[in-house]
């Protein structure tokens, strides 16, 4: 596992988020450590895979890559700028 340094996260700052719980959530999402994606480590279970895509279950896969979650991402997380522009931002 790689070490997280300032070169890895050059613009990470807490100043815009005052709530400690939100800071913790953002940090965990940024480094990819969530209960859903990491719970297999302590009991020594095999790594979970996405049921639809058959790839390892990661935060990046759930939030960006999984094709079965496109509709949910558009509904709850992203707004698209321009038709099929491929540019997204979290609302």
Protein Blocks (a to p, Z undefined) as FASTA:
>chain_A
ZZddfklmmmgcfklpmblklmmmmmmmmnopafklmmmmmnopacdddfklopacdfkl
mmmmmmklmmmmmmmmpccehehklpacdZZ
